[in-house]
Amino acid sequence: RHATIQMRDNKLHLHDMGSCNGTSLNGEALTPYEAYALRDGDEIRVGQLTLRLYFLEDDGPDEAKS
């Protein structure tokens, strides 16, 4: 495993799992095994893969339109 994203205290946190190439958040290298809170628009880099994180609000179940 390279990195994990976990829910804690109703927030998402990113952890580098001691990977060889490291994990970065918004261009900053993470300290392995420390939790970093994630925010809307954050950029996560794992190896050569770059991910952009966006949060969407849940408006509840879709209602049928008549």
All heavy atoms as TSV, in Angstrom:
chain	resi	resn	atom	element	x	y	z
A	1	ARG	N	N	0.845	-1.187	0.000
A	1	ARG	CA	C	0.000	0.000	0.000
A	1	ARG	C	C	0.878	1.234	0.000
A	1	ARG	O	O	1.871	1.313	0.708
A	1	ARG	CB	C	-0.891	0.008	1.222
A	1	ARG	CG	C	-1.876	-1.131	1.219
A	1	ARG	CD	C	-2.917	-1.087	2.285
A	1	ARG	NE	N	-2.535	-0.489	3.533
A	1	ARG	CZ	C	-3.196	-0.635	4.647
A	1	ARG	NH1	N	-4.260	-1.386	4.678
A	1	ARG	NH2	N	-2.818	-0.036	5.728
A	2	HIS	N	N	0.476	2.184	-0.779
A	2	HIS	CA	C	1.231	3.427	-0.896
A	2	HIS	C	C	0.718	4.477	0.086
A	2	HIS	O	O	1.484	5.070	0.843
A	2	HIS	CB	C	1.117	3.947	-2.328
A	2	HIS	CG	C	2.094	5.029	-2.635
A	2	HIS	ND1	N	3.220	4.801	-3.372
A	2	HIS	CD2	C	2.120	6.322	-2.289
A	2	HIS	CE1	C	3.905	5.933	-3.473
A	2	HIS	NE2	N	3.253	6.865	-2.821
A	3	ALA	N	N	-0.582	4.712	0.034
A	3	ALA	CA	C	-1.202	5.724	0.900
A	3	ALA	C	C	-2.651	5.312	1.152
A	3	ALA	O	O	-3.213	4.511	0.414
A	3	ALA	CB	C	-1.161	7.096	0.240
A	4	THR	N	N	-3.235	5.865	2.207
A	4	THR	CA	C	-4.641	5.601	2.493
A	4	THR	C	C	-5.363	6.918	2.747
A	4	THR	O	O	-4.751	7.905	3.160
A	4	THR	CB	C	-4.838	4.700	3.733
A	4	THR	OG1	O	-4.323	5.370	4.880
A	4	THR	CG2	C	-4.158	3.362	3.562
A	5	ILE	N	N	-6.661	6.901	2.486
A	5	ILE	CA	C	-7.536	8.008	2.847
A	5	ILE	C	C	-8.551	7.425	3.810
A	5	ILE	O	O	-9.202	6.420	3.496
A	5	ILE	CB	C	-8.234	8.623	1.613
A	5	ILE	CG1	C	-7.189	9.240	0.690
A	5	ILE	CG2	C	-9.262	9.661	2.049
A	5	ILE	CD1	C	-7.758	9.780	-0.611
A	6	GLN	N	N	-8.653	8.020	4.991
A	6	GLN	CA	C	-9.544	7.501	6.024
A	6	GLN	C	C	-10.438	8.618	6.545
A	6	GLN	O	O	-10.021	9.779	6.611
A	6	GLN	CB	C	-8.740	6.921	7.179
A	6	GLN	CG	C	-7.848	5.772	6.773
A	6	GLN	CD	C	-6.956	5.302	7.907
A	6	GLN	OE1	O	-6.690	6.019	8.848
A	6	GLN	NE2	N	-6.491	4.073	7.788
A	7	MET	N	N	-11.651	8.228	6.947
A	7	MET	CA	C	-12.589	9.161	7.565
A	7	MET	C	C	-12.348	9.145	9.072
A	7	MET	O	O	-12.307	8.073	9.683
A	7	MET	CB	C	-14.025	8.755	7.255
A	7	MET	CG	C	-15.070	9.645	7.874
A	7	MET	SD	S	-15.187	11.253	7.091
A	7	MET	CE	C	-16.186	10.862	5.679
A	8	ARG	N	N	-12.135	10.329	9.649
A	8	ARG	CA	C	-11.961	10.456	11.099
A	8	ARG	C	C	-12.552	11.781	11.532
A	8	ARG	O	O	-12.260	12.812	10.905
A	8	ARG	CB	C	-10.485	10.371	11.466
A	8	ARG	CG	C	-10.255	10.250	12.961
A	8	ARG	CD	C	-8.807	10.035	13.294
A	8	ARG	NE	N	-8.088	11.270	13.039
A	8	ARG	CZ	C	-6.793	11.344	12.805
A	8	ARG	NH1	N	-6.078	10.259	12.745
A	8	ARG	NH2	N	-6.215	12.502	12.601
A	9	ASP	N	N	-13.355	11.771	12.554
A	9	ASP	CA	C	-13.999	13.000	13.050
A	9	ASP	C	C	-14.773	13.703	11.947
A	9	ASP	O	O	-14.731	14.924	11.836
A	9	ASP	CB	C	-12.967	13.946	13.674
A	9	ASP	CG	C	-12.218	13.312	14.830
A	9	ASP	OD1	O	-12.840	12.523	15.569
A	9	ASP	OD2	O	-11.017	13.596	14.990
A	10	ASN	N	N	-15.426	12.900	11.090
A	10	ASN	CA	C	-16.244	13.409	9.987
A	10	ASN	C	C	-15.437	14.189	8.942
A	10	ASN	O	O	-15.970	15.042	8.237
A	10	ASN	CB	C	-17.409	14.257	10.512
A	10	ASN	CG	C	-18.592	14.211	9.586
A	10	ASN	OD1	O	-18.799	13.244	8.862
A	10	ASN	ND2	N	-19.366	15.271	9.566
A	11	LYS	N	N	-14.125	13.917	8.867
A	11	LYS	CA	C	-13.239	14.539	7.869
A	11	LYS	C	C	-12.370	13.459	7.253
A	11	LYS	O	O	-12.061	12.456	7.886
A	11	LYS	CB	C	-12.346	15.602	8.516
A	11	LYS	CG	C	-13.104	16.780	9.054
A	11	LYS	CD	C	-12.152	17.796	9.630
A	11	LYS	CE	C	-12.941	18.965	10.213
A	11	LYS	NZ	N	-12.075	19.954	10.825
A	12	LEU	N	N	-11.964	13.687	5.997
A	12	LEU	CA	C	-11.052	12.762	5.332
A	12	LEU	C	C	-9.609	13.133	5.651
A	12	LEU	O	O	-9.252	14.315	5.662
A	12	LEU	CB	C	-11.265	12.798	3.824
A	12	LEU	CG	C	-12.576	12.207	3.324
A	12	LEU	CD1	C	-12.689	12.408	1.825
A	12	LEU	CD2	C	-12.681	10.736	3.666
A	13	HIS	N	N	-8.791	12.100	5.903
A	13	HIS	CA	C	-7.374	12.301	6.188
A	13	HIS	C	C	-6.540	11.406	5.282
A	13	HIS	O	O	-6.894	10.252	5.036
A	13	HIS	CB	C	-7.065	11.957	7.649
A	13	HIS	CG	C	-7.668	12.909	8.614
A	13	HIS	ND1	N	-8.979	12.830	9.016
A	13	HIS	CD2	C	-7.141	13.982	9.237
A	13	HIS	CE1	C	-9.228	13.807	9.864
A	13	HIS	NE2	N	-8.129	14.526	10.009
A	14	LEU	N	N	-5.416	11.931	4.821
A	14	LEU	CA	C	-4.475	11.213	3.961
A	14	LEU	C	C	-3.277	10.782	4.795
A	14	LEU	O	O	-2.759	11.574	5.600
A	14	LEU	CB	C	-4.027	12.141	2.824
A	14	LEU	CG	C	-2.966	11.627	1.868
A	14	LEU	CD1	C	-3.488	10.433	1.064
A	14	LEU	CD2	C	-2.526	12.749	0.931
A	15	HIS	N	N	-2.846	9.520	4.606
A	15	HIS	CA	C	-1.676	8.981	5.304
A	15	HIS	C	C	-0.758	8.336	4.278
A	15	HIS	O	O	-1.214	7.496	3.504
A	15	HIS	CB	C	-2.067	7.879	6.290
A	15	HIS	CG	C	-3.066	8.263	7.308
A	15	HIS	ND1	N	-4.411	8.282	7.070
A	15	HIS	CD2	C	-2.909	8.635	8.590
A	15	HIS	CE1	C	-5.050	8.639	8.169
A	15	HIS	NE2	N	-4.164	8.870	9.100
A	16	ASP	N	N	0.513	8.690	4.279
A	16	ASP	CA	C	1.508	7.935	3.512
A	16	ASP	C	C	1.844	6.706	4.354
A	16	ASP	O	O	2.044	6.815	5.569
A	16	ASP	CB	C	2.767	8.769	3.272
A	16	ASP	CG	C	3.822	7.969	2.556
A	16	ASP	OD1	O	3.722	7.828	1.332
A	16	ASP	OD2	O	4.748	7.454	3.236
A	17	MET	N	N	1.884	5.553	3.741
A	17	MET	CA	C	2.093	4.296	4.463
A	17	MET	C	C	3.554	3.844	4.427
A	17	MET	O	O	3.850	2.653	4.424
A	17	MET	CB	C	1.177	3.218	3.882
A	17	MET	CG	C	-0.307	3.555	3.936
A	17	MET	SD	S	-0.898	3.962	5.589
A	17	MET	CE	C	-0.777	2.374	6.369
A	18	GLY	N	N	4.476	4.797	4.413
A	18	GLY	CA	C	5.894	4.459	4.394
A	18	GLY	C	C	6.374	4.056	3.019
A	18	GLY	O	O	7.313	3.269	2.886
A	19	SER	N	N	5.745	4.605	1.997
A	19	SER	CA	C	6.081	4.235	0.616
A	19	SER	C	C	7.493	4.674	0.242
A	19	SER	O	O	8.028	5.627	0.808
A	19	SER	CB	C	5.076	4.865	-0.346
A	19	SER	OG	O	5.139	6.274	-0.257
A	20	CYS	N	N	8.073	3.965	-0.716
A	20	CYS	CA	C	9.442	4.278	-1.159
A	20	CYS	C	C	9.527	5.643	-1.827
A	20	CYS	O	O	10.473	6.394	-1.596
A	20	CYS	CB	C	9.936	3.208	-2.123
A	20	CYS	SG	S	10.167	1.606	-1.357
A	21	ASN	N	N	8.556	5.972	-2.679
A	21	ASN	CA	C	8.599	7.235	-3.427
A	21	ASN	C	C	7.879	8.375	-2.721
A	21	ASN	O	O	7.909	9.501	-3.183
A	21	ASN	CB	C	7.986	7.043	-4.820
A	21	ASN	CG	C	8.828	6.104	-5.657
A	21	ASN	OD1	O	10.047	6.109	-5.579
A	21	ASN	ND2	N	8.176	5.285	-6.440
A	22	GLY	N	N	7.220	8.092	-1.626
A	22	GLY	CA	C	6.549	9.133	-0.868
A	22	GLY	C	C	5.227	9.569	-1.485
A	22	GLY	O	O	4.862	9.186	-2.587
A	23	THR	N	N	4.516	10.379	-0.726
A	23	THR	CA	C	3.237	10.946	-1.122
A	23	THR	C	C	3.327	12.437	-0.886
A	23	THR	O	O	3.934	12.873	0.099
A	23	THR	CB	C	2.098	10.354	-0.259
A	23	THR	OG1	O	2.125	8.928	-0.364
A	23	THR	CG2	C	0.744	10.869	-0.679
A	24	SER	N	N	2.730	13.235	-1.774
A	24	SER	CA	C	2.733	14.679	-1.545
A	24	SER	C	C	1.307	15.205	-1.576
A	24	SER	O	O	0.433	14.668	-2.241
A	24	SER	CB	C	3.606	15.416	-2.561
A	24	SER	OG	O	3.078	15.296	-3.854
A	25	LEU	N	N	1.095	16.257	-0.822
A	25	LEU	CA	C	-0.189	16.937	-0.749
A	25	LEU	C	C	0.060	18.390	-1.079
A	25	LEU	O	O	0.824	19.064	-0.378
A	25	LEU	CB	C	-0.795	16.782	0.654
A	25	LEU	CG	C	-2.121	17.476	0.924
A	25	LEU	CD1	C	-3.207	16.953	-0.027
A	25	LEU	CD2	C	-2.533	17.279	2.376
A	26	ASN	N	N	-0.515	18.846	-2.192
A	26	ASN	CA	C	-0.328	20.226	-2.659
A	26	ASN	C	C	1.152	20.576	-2.802
A	26	ASN	O	O	1.601	21.650	-2.438
A	26	ASN	CB	C	-1.037	21.207	-1.736
A	26	ASN	CG	C	-2.519	20.947	-1.689
A	26	ASN	OD1	O	-3.139	20.658	-2.702
A	26	ASN	ND2	N	-3.096	21.009	-0.502
A	27	GLY	N	N	1.935	19.601	-3.316
A	27	GLY	CA	C	3.349	19.827	-3.595
A	27	GLY	C	C	4.277	19.639	-2.412
A	27	GLY	O	O	5.494	19.736	-2.564
A	28	GLU	N	N	3.746	19.347	-1.231
A	28	GLU	CA	C	4.566	19.157	-0.034
A	28	GLU	C	C	4.631	17.673	0.310
A	28	GLU	O	O	3.599	17.008	0.403
A	28	GLU	CB	C	3.976	19.925	1.159
A	28	GLU	CG	C	3.902	21.420	0.952
A	28	GLU	CD	C	5.273	22.080	0.899
A	28	GLU	OE1	O	6.183	21.624	1.633
A	28	GLU	OE2	O	5.435	23.032	0.111
A	29	ALA	N	N	5.859	17.166	0.516
A	29	ALA	CA	C	6.035	15.764	0.880
A	29	ALA	C	C	5.442	15.507	2.264
A	29	ALA	O	O	5.593	16.323	3.175
A	29	ALA	CB	C	7.515	15.403	0.871
A	30	LEU	N	N	4.760	14.354	2.398
A	30	LEU	CA	C	4.156	13.998	3.671
A	30	LEU	C	C	5.129	13.198	4.524
A	30	LEU	O	O	5.920	12.423	4.013
A	30	LEU	CB	C	2.899	13.154	3.449
A	30	LEU	CG	C	1.792	13.733	2.594
A	30	LEU	CD1	C	0.585	12.803	2.621
A	30	LEU	CD2	C	1.408	15.118	3.060
A	31	THR	N	N	5.031	13.390	5.829
A	31	THR	CA	C	5.766	12.557	6.767
A	31	THR	C	C	5.001	11.241	6.874
A	31	THR	O	O	3.784	11.248	7.102
A	31	THR	CB	C	5.836	13.232	8.150
A	31	THR	OG1	O	6.475	14.495	8.012
A	31	THR	CG2	C	6.581	12.374	9.147
A	32	PRO	N	N	5.686	10.106	6.671
A	32	PRO	CA	C	4.993	8.820	6.721
A	32	PRO	C	C	4.226	8.607	8.019
A	32	PRO	O	O	4.685	9.001	9.100
A	32	PRO	CB	C	6.123	7.795	6.594
A	32	PRO	CG	C	7.190	8.530	5.857
A	32	PRO	CD	C	7.106	9.944	6.347
A	33	TYR	N	N	3.049	8.015	7.888
A	33	TYR	CA	C	2.167	7.609	8.981
A	33	TYR	C	C	1.510	8.763	9.736
A	33	TYR	O	O	0.830	8.529	10.718
A	33	TYR	CB	C	2.896	6.659	9.956
A	33	TYR	CG	C	3.487	5.471	9.238
A	33	TYR	CD1	C	4.858	5.393	9.011
A	33	TYR	CD2	C	2.669	4.463	8.747
A	33	TYR	CE1	C	5.403	4.314	8.331
A	33	TYR	CE2	C	3.210	3.379	8.067
A	33	TYR	CZ	C	4.580	3.312	7.863
A	33	TYR	OH	O	5.118	2.252	7.180
A	34	GLU	N	N	1.711	9.999	9.313
A	34	GLU	CA	C	1.010	11.126	9.927
A	34	GLU	C	C	-0.262	11.406	9.146
A	34	GLU	O	O	-0.314	11.211	7.941
A	34	GLU	CB	C	1.895	12.373	9.952
A	34	GLU	CG	C	2.964	12.316	11.004
A	34	GLU	CD	C	3.630	13.652	11.239
A	34	GLU	OE1	O	3.006	14.709	10.958
A	34	GLU	OE2	O	4.775	13.654	11.693
A	35	ALA	N	N	-1.289	11.899	9.843
A	35	ALA	CA	C	-2.577	12.197	9.212
A	35	ALA	C	C	-2.592	13.644	8.740
A	35	ALA	O	O	-2.178	14.548	9.465
A	35	ALA	CB	C	-3.708	11.965	10.214
A	36	TYR	N	N	-3.064	13.849	7.511
A	36	TYR	CA	C	-3.205	15.182	6.934
A	36	TYR	C	C	-4.651	15.362	6.493
A	36	TYR	O	O	-5.153	14.592	5.675
A	36	TYR	CB	C	-2.269	15.343	5.729
A	36	TYR	CG	C	-0.805	15.311	6.114
A	36	TYR	CD1	C	-0.146	14.103	6.278
A	36	TYR	CD2	C	-0.104	16.487	6.330
A	36	TYR	CE1	C	1.189	14.061	6.651
A	36	TYR	CE2	C	1.235	16.456	6.693
A	36	TYR	CZ	C	1.872	15.245	6.862
A	36	TYR	OH	O	3.198	15.204	7.227
A	37	ALA	N	N	-5.316	16.367	7.054
A	37	ALA	CA	C	-6.714	16.630	6.701
A	37	ALA	C	C	-6.801	17.068	5.250
A	37	ALA	O	O	-5.970	17.856	4.778
A	37	ALA	CB	C	-7.299	17.704	7.620
A	38	LEU	N	N	-7.783	16.549	4.542
A	38	LEU	CA	C	-7.982	16.882	3.135
A	38	LEU	C	C	-9.062	17.936	2.988
A	38	LEU	O	O	-10.056	17.929	3.709
A	38	LEU	CB	C	-8.362	15.628	2.347
A	38	LEU	CG	C	-7.269	14.569	2.265
A	38	LEU	CD1	C	-7.804	13.297	1.641
A	38	LEU	CD2	C	-6.076	15.099	1.482
A	39	ARG	N	N	-8.846	18.857	2.031
A	39	ARG	CA	C	-9.802	19.925	1.751
A	39	ARG	C	C	-10.146	19.925	0.267
A	39	ARG	O	O	-9.391	19.410	-0.561
A	39	ARG	CB	C	-9.201	21.274	2.148
A	39	ARG	CG	C	-8.943	21.405	3.635
A	39	ARG	CD	C	-8.358	22.763	3.971
A	39	ARG	NE	N	-7.115	23.012	3.243
A	39	ARG	CZ	C	-5.906	22.843	3.749
A	39	ARG	NH1	N	-5.747	22.433	4.970
A	39	ARG	NH2	N	-4.836	23.095	3.032
A	40	ASP	N	N	-11.264	20.527	-0.047
A	40	ASP	CA	C	-11.722	20.648	-1.426
A	40	ASP	C	C	-10.627	21.295	-2.281
A	40	ASP	O	O	-10.046	22.305	-1.889
A	40	ASP	CB	C	-12.996	21.506	-1.466
A	40	ASP	CG	C	-13.595	21.555	-2.857
A	40	ASP	OD1	O	-13.877	20.481	-3.410
A	40	ASP	OD2	O	-13.767	22.670	-3.373
A	41	GLY	N	N	-10.318	20.667	-3.414
A	41	GLY	CA	C	-9.327	21.203	-4.347
A	41	GLY	C	C	-7.905	20.736	-4.102
A	41	GLY	O	O	-7.003	21.079	-4.864
A	42	ASP	N	N	-7.673	19.951	-3.041
A	42	ASP	CA	C	-6.320	19.463	-2.760
A	42	ASP	C	C	-5.792	18.604	-3.899
A	42	ASP	O	O	-6.548	17.909	-4.570
A	42	ASP	CB	C	-6.295	18.627	-1.478
A	42	ASP	CG	C	-6.243	19.468	-0.213
A	42	ASP	OD1	O	-5.986	20.684	-0.306
A	42	ASP	OD2	O	-6.457	18.897	0.875
A	43	GLU	N	N	-4.473	18.647	-4.093
A	43	GLU	CA	C	-3.802	17.812	-5.078
A	43	GLU	C	C	-2.969	16.771	-4.347
A	43	GLU	O	O	-2.118	17.125	-3.525
A	43	GLU	CB	C	-2.896	18.655	-5.970
A	43	GLU	CG	C	-2.218	17.842	-7.059
A	43	GLU	CD	C	-1.325	18.709	-7.926
A	43	GLU	OE1	O	-1.850	19.355	-8.837
A	43	GLU	OE2	O	-0.106	18.737	-7.650
A	44	ILE	N	N	-3.227	15.509	-4.635
A	44	ILE	CA	C	-2.505	14.393	-4.034
A	44	ILE	C	C	-1.643	13.756	-5.116
A	44	ILE	O	O	-2.124	13.476	-6.210
A	44	ILE	CB	C	-3.486	13.342	-3.477
A	44	ILE	CG1	C	-4.400	13.974	-2.426
A	44	ILE	CG2	C	-2.727	12.148	-2.907
A	44	ILE	CD1	C	-5.568	13.095	-2.047
A	45	ARG	N	N	-0.374	13.545	-4.797
A	45	ARG	CA	C	0.522	12.885	-5.752
A	45	ARG	C	C	1.068	11.619	-5.104
A	45	ARG	O	O	1.635	11.663	-4.019
A	45	ARG	CB	C	1.654	13.804	-6.171
A	45	ARG	CG	C	2.510	13.199	-7.264
A	45	ARG	CD	C	3.369	14.259	-7.931
A	45	ARG	NE	N	4.248	13.668	-8.898
A	45	ARG	CZ	C	3.970	13.539	-10.185
A	45	ARG	NH1	N	2.835	13.993	-10.650
A	45	ARG	NH2	N	4.825	12.983	-11.002
A	46	VAL	N	N	0.854	10.491	-5.809
A	46	VAL	CA	C	1.330	9.183	-5.360
A	46	VAL	C	C	2.132	8.607	-6.512
A	46	VAL	O	O	1.549	8.277	-7.543
A	46	VAL	CB	C	0.163	8.229	-5.035
A	46	VAL	CG1	C	0.425	7.437	-3.800
A	46	VAL	CG2	C	-1.158	8.919	-4.915
A	47	GLY	N	N	3.445	8.524	-6.346
A	47	GLY	CA	C	4.289	8.094	-7.459
A	47	GLY	C	C	4.128	9.072	-8.613
A	47	GLY	O	O	4.293	10.271	-8.441
A	48	GLN	N	N	3.765	8.584	-9.797
A	48	GLN	CA	C	3.576	9.461	-10.951
A	48	GLN	C	C	2.108	9.807	-11.184
A	48	GLN	O	O	1.775	10.484	-12.149
A	48	GLN	CB	C	4.162	8.802	-12.198
A	48	GLN	CG	C	5.666	8.668	-12.113
A	48	GLN	CD	C	6.262	8.146	-13.408
A	48	GLN	OE1	O	5.611	8.064	-14.442
A	48	GLN	NE2	N	7.533	7.783	-13.350
A	49	LEU	N	N	1.232	9.374	-10.275
A	49	LEU	CA	C	-0.190	9.638	-10.388
A	49	LEU	C	C	-0.560	10.883	-9.579
A	49	LEU	O	O	-0.206	10.998	-8.406
A	49	LEU	CB	C	-0.989	8.443	-9.870
A	49	LEU	CG	C	-2.506	8.595	-9.828
A	49	LEU	CD1	C	-3.070	8.710	-11.242
A	49	LEU	CD2	C	-3.123	7.426	-9.095
A	50	THR	N	N	-1.247	11.823	-10.225
A	50	THR	CA	C	-1.714	13.026	-9.549
A	50	THR	C	C	-3.235	13.020	-9.525
A	50	THR	O	O	-3.876	12.803	-10.553
A	50	THR	CB	C	-1.210	14.301	-10.264
A	50	THR	OG1	O	0.219	14.276	-10.308
A	50	THR	CG2	C	-1.665	15.549	-9.542
A	51	LEU	N	N	-3.797	13.236	-8.343
A	51	LEU	CA	C	-5.245	13.265	-8.149
A	51	LEU	C	C	-5.654	14.631	-7.627
A	51	LEU	O	O	-4.971	15.200	-6.788
A	51	LEU	CB	C	-5.675	12.206	-7.128
A	51	LEU	CG	C	-5.239	10.783	-7.417
A	51	LEU	CD1	C	-5.400	9.916	-6.183
A	51	LEU	CD2	C	-6.061	10.228	-8.551
A	52	ARG	N	N	-6.774	15.147	-8.103
A	52	ARG	CA	C	-7.342	16.397	-7.592
A	52	ARG	C	C	-8.631	16.035	-6.868
A	52	ARG	O	O	-9.468	15.334	-7.415
A	52	ARG	CB	C	-7.609	17.372	-8.734
A	52	ARG	CG	C	-8.237	18.675	-8.334
A	52	ARG	CD	C	-7.321	19.646	-7.671
A	52	ARG	NE	N	-6.235	20.033	-8.540
A	52	ARG	CZ	C	-5.304	20.906	-8.197
A	52	ARG	NH1	N	-5.342	21.497	-7.033
A	52	ARG	NH2	N	-4.329	21.179	-9.013
A	53	LEU	N	N	-8.771	16.490	-5.640
A	53	LEU	CA	C	-9.902	16.119	-4.793
A	53	LEU	C	C	-10.947	17.228	-4.778
A	53	LEU	O	O	-10.634	18.384	-4.520
A	53	LEU	CB	C	-9.380	15.880	-3.372
A	53	LEU	CG	C	-10.365	15.383	-2.345
A	53	LEU	CD1	C	-10.820	13.973	-2.690
A	53	LEU	CD2	C	-9.726	15.398	-0.978
A	54	TYR	N	N	-12.190	16.849	-5.073
A	54	TYR	CA	C	-13.307	17.794	-5.023
A	54	TYR	C	C	-14.417	17.188	-4.188
A	54	TYR	O	O	-14.750	16.014	-4.342
A	54	TYR	CB	C	-13.846	18.103	-6.427
A	54	TYR	CG	C	-12.858	18.824	-7.296
A	54	TYR	CD1	C	-12.173	18.152	-8.288
A	54	TYR	CD2	C	-12.602	20.171	-7.104
A	54	TYR	CE1	C	-11.248	18.804	-9.086
A	54	TYR	CE2	C	-11.680	20.834	-7.903
A	54	TYR	CZ	C	-11.008	20.153	-8.892
A	54	TYR	OH	O	-10.088	20.802	-9.670
A	55	PHE	N	N	-14.993	17.984	-3.312
A	55	PHE	CA	C	-16.117	17.536	-2.499
A	55	PHE	C	C	-17.406	18.064	-3.107
A	55	PHE	O	O	-17.484	19.217	-3.514
A	55	PHE	CB	C	-16.004	18.052	-1.063
A	55	PHE	CG	C	-14.824	17.485	-0.323
A	55	PHE	CD1	C	-13.794	18.304	0.090
A	55	PHE	CD2	C	-14.746	16.133	-0.047
A	55	PHE	CE1	C	-12.707	17.791	0.777
A	55	PHE	CE2	C	-13.666	15.608	0.637
A	55	PHE	CZ	C	-12.641	16.444	1.056
A	56	LEU	N	N	-18.421	17.229	-3.144
A	56	LEU	CA	C	-19.747	17.614	-3.612
A	56	LEU	C	C	-20.704	17.535	-2.442
A	56	LEU	O	O	-20.632	16.607	-1.637
A	56	LEU	CB	C	-20.224	16.680	-4.728
A	56	LEU	CG	C	-19.355	16.614	-5.975
A	56	LEU	CD1	C	-19.910	15.568	-6.934
A	56	LEU	CD2	C	-19.304	17.962	-6.648
A	57	GLU	N	N	-21.614	18.491	-2.357
A	57	GLU	CA	C	-22.612	18.446	-1.298
A	57	GLU	C	C	-23.682	17.440	-1.666
A	57	GLU	O	O	-24.100	17.348	-2.814
A	57	GLU	CB	C	-23.237	19.817	-1.087
A	57	GLU	CG	C	-22.292	20.769	-0.402
A	57	GLU	CD	C	-23.000	22.007	0.105
A	57	GLU	OE1	O	-24.145	21.879	0.571
A	57	GLU	OE2	O	-22.401	23.072	0.018
A	58	ASP	N	N	-24.141	16.705	-0.687
A	58	ASP	CA	C	-25.203	15.731	-0.891
A	58	ASP	C	C	-26.530	16.429	-0.674
A	58	ASP	O	O	-26.849	16.863	0.423
A	58	ASP	CB	C	-25.044	14.572	0.080
A	58	ASP	CG	C	-26.086	13.493	-0.138
A	58	ASP	OD1	O	-26.849	13.580	-1.120
A	58	ASP	OD2	O	-26.121	12.566	0.674
A	59	ASP	N	N	-27.322	16.542	-1.753
A	59	ASP	CA	C	-28.623	17.198	-1.667
A	59	ASP	C	C	-29.729	16.218	-1.304
A	59	ASP	O	O	-30.896	16.541	-1.383
A	59	ASP	CB	C	-28.973	17.868	-3.008
A	59	ASP	CG	C	-28.025	19.029	-3.321
A	59	ASP	OD1	O	-27.506	19.629	-2.348
A	59	ASP	OD2	O	-27.806	19.321	-4.493
A	60	GLY	N	N	-29.348	15.009	-0.942
A	60	GLY	CA	C	-30.354	14.006	-0.603
A	60	GLY	C	C	-30.753	13.221	-1.831
A	60	GLY	O	O	-30.239	13.429	-2.931
A	61	PRO	N	N	-31.701	12.313	-1.655
A	61	PRO	CA	C	-32.141	11.475	-2.791
A	61	PRO	C	C	-32.795	12.301	-3.879
A	61	PRO	O	O	-33.463	13.291	-3.594
A	61	PRO	CB	C	-33.140	10.502	-2.172
A	61	PRO	CG	C	-33.275	10.864	-0.737
A	61	PRO	CD	C	-32.366	12.010	-0.428
A	62	ASP	N	N	-32.566	11.889	-5.112
A	62	ASP	CA	C	-33.220	12.549	-6.238
A	62	ASP	C	C	-34.715	12.250	-6.203
A	62	ASP	O	O	-35.119	11.109	-5.965
A	62	ASP	CB	C	-32.650	12.062	-7.579
A	62	ASP	CG	C	-31.228	12.534	-7.788
A	62	ASP	OD1	O	-30.853	13.557	-7.179
A	62	ASP	OD2	O	-30.496	11.867	-8.539
A	63	GLU	N	N	-35.509	13.267	-6.423
A	63	GLU	CA	C	-36.969	13.066	-6.458
A	63	GLU	C	C	-37.401	12.976	-7.903
A	63	GLU	O	O	-36.862	13.647	-8.775
A	63	GLU	CB	C	-37.671	14.223	-5.766
A	63	GLU	CG	C	-37.375	14.294	-4.274
A	63	GLU	CD	C	-38.138	15.433	-3.601
A	63	GLU	OE1	O	-39.105	15.927	-4.192
A	63	GLU	OE2	O	-37.733	15.811	-2.486
A	64	ALA	N	N	-38.385	12.126	-8.149
A	64	ALA	CA	C	-38.929	11.978	-9.498
A	64	ALA	C	C	-39.602	13.276	-9.904
A	64	ALA	O	O	-40.316	13.892	-9.116
A	64	ALA	CB	C	-39.924	10.827	-9.539
A	65	LYS	N	N	-39.343	13.694	-11.107
A	65	LYS	CA	C	-39.955	14.923	-11.619
A	65	LYS	C	C	-41.233	14.575	-12.377
A	65	LYS	O	O	-41.277	13.592	-13.093
A	65	LYS	CB	C	-38.989	15.659	-12.542
A	65	LYS	CG	C	-37.768	16.145	-11.781
A	65	LYS	CD	C	-36.824	16.882	-12.695
A	65	LYS	CE	C	-35.599	17.333	-11.925
A	65	LYS	NZ	N	-34.653	18.014	-12.763
A	66	SER	N	N	-42.270	15.373	-12.185
A	66	SER	CA	C	-43.531	15.091	-12.882
A	66	SER	C	C	-43.739	16.031	-14.040
A	66	SER	O	O	-43.135	17.016	-14.205
A	66	SER	CB	C	-44.712	15.176	-11.931
A	66	SER	OG	O	-44.661	16.349	-11.175
